[in-house]
Amino acid sequence: MSPTRSIVTVTANPAIDRLVELDSPLERGGVVRTAPPVDQPGGKGVNVARVISAASQSVTAVFPAREHDSFVSAVRETGLRHVAVPTSSRVRVNLTLAEADGTTTKLNAPGAELVGVELETFTRTVVESSIGASWVALCGSLPPGVPAAWYRDVTVALRELGVRVAVDTSGEPLSATLAEPASAPDLVKPNAQELVDLVGGDADAVEADPRLAGELAQTLRAERGPAIVLLTLGGAGAVLATALGTWFAPSPRIRPLSTVGAGDSALAGYLLADAAGADAPSALVSAVLHGSAAAALPGSTPPRPSDVAALEASVARELFDSPTRHHL
């Protein structure tokens, strides 16, 4: 059982994130020299938990991994409190190729199959570990064998505990999570492409126009049921849509080194601010600053409070007088 008011993150498809920095631009079929590779424990939920832990907020990361997997050892080395649910397969390795100008290329493995008794045990452990939590963040892709509706089903189970649920995923799992408004999570964190995949539109136009982004985020709320939409817009910033309003906060100026994990850090920033009792605009600013701080660090390195504090302050501005006006 997790401590009262802790945040719990769930990573069904964890990974070793292997960062390889390139000395010259990536060229298909060419030969490129690299710096020594750097491995970090990853997967979206683990990334979120590491940011939250760095800020000294109580957090527990739950993931499937066999007992002596190098992934579990890597998590232990970070000091992150965790629950590793035993499986018979090794954790996958994801490769990030980072160029000097901040361009990153990700090669993600599918992950090990999670089925039968192992999936049942993992699901039960997620629910048991979430008792008393303030938020549970269900994050990332689902490994082979896990039904696309798994996040939706876990959300329903967690709701019975009185726990608030955030979901950060994409593709079929995101569509399945939002298939029935009555069982939607409290918060979803799409990017522009994931948003338009659900409600229509053009992702480039959404990233370029905060007002359009806010309108579509409110449309997602109205049509699919999540109470909160935290919409990340890459280097432009982020939009927050709730029943009380719609806000946009721009990103501060940074020198981007890697966008890997920036969205995870943005979700962590929001949850940290909410746990501290911040209002919606302040929580949005926290999300943007944490995401920007992550993008200014190499690979999937989680930002620490000092990294966030070093950035220029961002200000959230309200986009509409009423959130209901734009989706009736």
C-alpha positions in Angstrom: 0.0 0.0 0.0 1.4 3.4 -0.9 1.5 6.2 1.7 -1.4 8.5 2.0 -1.4 11.3 -0.5 1.4 9.8 -2.5 1.4 9.9 -6.3 1.6 6.5 -8.0 2.9 6.1 -11.6 2.2 3.0 -13.7 4.5 1.8 -16.5 3.2 -1.3 -18.2 6.0 -1.2 -20.8 9.2 -0.1 -19.1 12.5 0.3 -20.9 16.1 0.9 -20.5 16.6 4.2 -22.4 20.0 4.1 -24.1 21.2 7.5 -25.2 23.8 7.7 -27.9 25.1 11.2 -28.7 26.3 11.6 -32.3 29.4 13.6 -33.3 27.8 14.5 -36.7 24.3 14.6 -38.2 22.7 11.2 -38.7 23.0 9.9 -42.2 21.2 6.8 -43.3 23.7 4.2 -44.5 26.7 6.3 -43.2 29.2 5.8 -40.4 28.9 8.2 -37.5 31.1 8.4 -34.4 29.4 8.6 -31.0 30.1 9.4 -27.4 29.9 6.4 -25.0 26.2 5.3 -24.5 24.4 6.2 -21.4 21.6 4.0 -20.0 18.8 5.2 -17.8 15.7 3.5 -16.5 12.7 4.7 -18.5 9.2 4.3 -19.8 6.8 7.2 -19.4 5.6 6.4 -15.9 9.1 5.9 -14.6 10.2 9.2 -16.2 7.2 11.0 -14.4 8.1 9.4 -11.1 11.8 10.3 -11.3 10.8 14.0 -11.8 8.4 13.9 -8.9 10.9 12.1 -6.6 13.6 14.7 -7.5 11.2 17.4 -6.1 10.9 15.4 -2.8 7.2 14.6 -3.3 6.2 11.1 -2.2 5.9 8.8 -5.3 5.9 5.1 -6.1 6.6 3.7 -9.5 4.9 0.4 -10.4 6.1 -1.7 -13.3 6.5 -5.3 -14.5 10.1 -6.7 -14.4 11.8 -9.9 -13.4 13.7 -9.8 -10.2 17.3 -9.6 -11.3 16.7 -7.5 -14.5 19.2 -4.8 -15.0 16.3 -2.4 -15.3 15.4 -3.0 -11.6 19.0 -2.5 -10.6 19.0 0.8 -12.5 15.8 2.0 -10.8 17.3 1.1 -7.4 20.4 3.2 -8.2 18.2 6.3 -8.7 16.7 5.9 -5.2 13.2 5.8 -6.6 10.6 4.0 -4.5 9.1 1.3 -6.7 7.1 -1.9 -6.9 8.5 -4.4 -9.4 5.9 -7.0 -10.3 7.7 -10.2 -11.3 7.6 -11.4 -14.9 9.5 -14.0 -16.9 10.8 -11.6 -19.6 13.6 -9.0 -19.8 12.7 -5.3 -20.0 13.2 -3.9 -23.5 15.9 -1.4 -24.6 15.0 1.8 -26.4 17.6 3.6 -28.4 17.8 7.4 -28.7 20.2 9.0 -31.2 20.9 12.6 -30.3 22.4 15.1 -32.7 24.2 18.2 -31.6 21.4 20.6 -32.7 18.9 18.8 -30.4 17.4 16.6 -33.1 16.6 13.2 -31.6 15.7 9.9 -33.3 14.1 7.2 -31.2 14.1 3.5 -31.9 11.6 1.9 -29.6 11.3 -1.9 -29.1 7.8 -3.4 -28.6 8.4 -4.8 -25.2 7.9 -8.3 -23.8 4.4 -9.9 -23.8 2.4 -9.5 -20.7 -0.5 -12.0 -20.5 -2.4 -14.5 -18.3 -1.4 -14.7 -14.7 1.4 -12.1 -15.1 -1.1 -9.5 -16.4 -3.6 -10.4 -13.7 -1.0 -10.0 -11.0 0.3 -6.7 -12.4 -3.3 -5.3 -12.6 -4.1 -6.3 -9.0 -0.8 -4.8 -7.8 -1.5 -1.5 -9.5 -4.8 -1.2 -7.7 -3.5 -2.3 -4.3 -0.5 0.1 -4.6 -2.8 3.0 -5.4 -4.9 2.9 -2.2 -4.7 6.3 -0.5 -2.9 8.0 -3.4 -3.8 11.5 -4.5 -3.1 10.7 -8.2 -2.3 7.6 -10.2 -0.7 8.3 -13.6 -1.1 5.5 -16.2 1.6 6.2 -18.7 3.0 5.0 -22.0 2.5 2.3 -24.5 1.0 -1.1 -23.7 3.2 -4.2 -24.2 2.1 -7.1 -26.5 -0.8 -9.1 -25.0 -2.3 -6.2 -23.0 -5.8 -5.2 -24.3 -6.1 -1.7 -25.7 -8.9 -1.0 -23.1 -6.6 -1.9 -20.2 -6.1 1.7 -19.1 -9.9 2.3 -19.2 -10.5 -0.8 -17.1 -7.9 0.2 -14.5 -9.3 3.7 -14.4 -12.7 2.3 -13.5 -11.2 0.2 -10.7 -9.2 3.1 -9.3 -12.2 5.3 -9.4 -13.9 2.9 -6.9 -11.0 3.8 -4.5 -11.7 7.5 -4.8 -8.3 8.1 -6.6 -7.8 10.6 -9.4 -6.4 9.2 -12.6 -4.2 10.7 -15.3 -3.5 8.9 -18.5 -0.7 9.7 -20.9 -0.7 7.3 -23.9 -1.4 7.4 -27.6 -2.9 5.5 -30.5 -5.4 2.7 -29.9 -4.9 2.7 -26.1 -5.8 6.4 -25.9 -8.9 5.9 -28.1 -10.0 3.0 -26.0 -9.5 4.9 -22.8 -11.8 7.6 -24.0 -14.3 5.4 -25.8 -16.9 5.9 -23.0 -17.1 9.4 -21.4 -18.5 7.9 -18.2 -15.3 5.9 -17.6 -12.9 8.6 -18.8 -9.9 9.5 -16.5 -9.7 12.7 -14.7 -6.9 14.0 -16.8 -5.4 13.2 -20.2 -2.2 14.6 -21.6 -2.2 14.5 -25.4 0.2 16.3 -27.8 -1.1 18.1 -30.9 -1.1 15.0 -33.1 -2.8 12.8 -30.5 -5.4 15.5 -30.0 -6.3 15.8 -33.7 -6.4 12.0 -34.0 -9.3 12.1 -31.6 -11.2 15.2 -32.6 -10.0 16.1 -36.1 -7.9 19.0 -37.4 -4.3 19.7 -38.3 -1.5 19.2 -35.8 0.7 21.9 -37.2 -2.2 24.4 -37.1 -2.9 23.4 -33.4 0.8 23.9 -32.4 0.8 27.3 -34.1 -2.5 28.7 -32.7 -3.1 28.5 -28.9 -6.7 29.6 -29.3 -7.4 26.8 -31.8 -5.6 24.4 -29.5 -7.8 25.5 -26.6 -11.0 25.1 -28.6 -10.1 21.5 -29.6 -9.0 20.7 -26.0 -12.4 21.8 -24.8 -14.0 19.7 -27.6 -12.1 16.7 -26.3 -13.5 17.3 -22.8 -17.0 17.7 -24.1 -17.0 14.7 -26.4 -14.8 12.2 -24.5 -15.3 13.0 -20.9 -12.0 13.8 -19.2 -12.3 16.6 -16.6 -8.9 18.0 -17.5 -6.9 18.2 -20.8 -3.2 19.1 -20.5 -2.3 19.6 -24.1 1.5 19.9 -24.8 2.5 21.9 -27.9 6.2 21.1 -28.3 8.4 24.1 -28.1 5.4 26.5 -28.2 4.2 25.7 -24.7 1.0 24.0 -23.4 -2.7 24.5 -23.0 -4.9 23.5 -20.0 -8.6 23.0 -20.5 -10.9 22.4 -17.5 -14.6 23.1 -16.6 -13.5 26.5 -15.2 -11.5 27.8 -18.1 -8.8 27.4 -20.8 -5.3 28.7 -20.4 -2.1 28.9 -22.5 1.4 29.2 -21.2 4.4 29.7 -23.6 7.7 27.8 -23.2 10.7 29.8 -22.0 13.7 30.2 -24.2 16.0 27.2 -23.9 18.7 25.4 -25.9 17.1 22.1 -26.6 19.2 19.0 -26.2 16.6 16.3 -26.3 12.8 16.2 -26.4 12.7 12.7 -25.0 10.8 12.7 -21.8 9.7 16.4 -22.0 6.0 15.5 -22.1 6.5 13.2 -19.1 8.2 16.0 -17.2 5.3 18.3 -18.1 2.8 15.8 -16.6 5.0 15.5 -13.5 5.1 19.3 -13.2 1.4 19.5 -13.3 0.9 16.8 -10.7 3.5 18.4 -8.4 1.8 21.7 -8.5 -1.6 20.2 -8.0 -0.3 18.2 -5.0 0.9 21.5 -3.6 -2.5 23.1 -3.9 -1.8 25.3 -6.9 -4.6 26.7 -9.0 -5.0 25.7 -12.6 -3.0 28.5 -14.3 -0.1 27.9 -11.8 -0.2 24.1 -12.4 0.0 24.8 -16.2 3.0 27.0 -15.7 4.7 24.3 -13.6 4.0 21.8 -16.4 5.5 24.0 -19.1 8.6 24.8 -17.0 9.2 21.2 -16.2 8.8 20.1 -19.8 11.2 22.9 -21.0 13.8 22.0 -18.3 13.7 18.4 -19.5 14.2 19.4 -23.2 17.3 21.4 -22.1 18.9 18.2 -20.7 20.4 15.3 -22.6 18.5 12.1 -23.3 15.7 11.3 -20.8 17.5 13.0 -17.9 14.8 14.1 -15.4 14.9 17.8 -14.4 15.6 18.7 -10.8 14.0 21.7 -9.0 17.2 23.7 -9.7 16.9 23.1 -13.4 13.3 24.3 -13.4 14.1 27.4 -11.2 16.9 28.4 -13.6 14.3 29.1 -16.4 12.6 32.4 -17.1 9.2 32.6 -15.5 6.2 31.8 -17.7 2.8 33.3 -17.4 -0.5 31.6 -18.2 -3.1 33.6 -20.0 -6.8 32.7 -20.2 -8.0 32.1 -23.8 -11.8 32.3 -23.4 -14.3 33.8 -21.1 -16.2 30.5 -20.9 -15.0 27.0 -21.8 -18.5 25.9 -22.9 -18.9 28.5 -25.6 -16.6 26.8 -28.1 -18.0 23.3 -28.2 -21.8 23.6 -28.1 
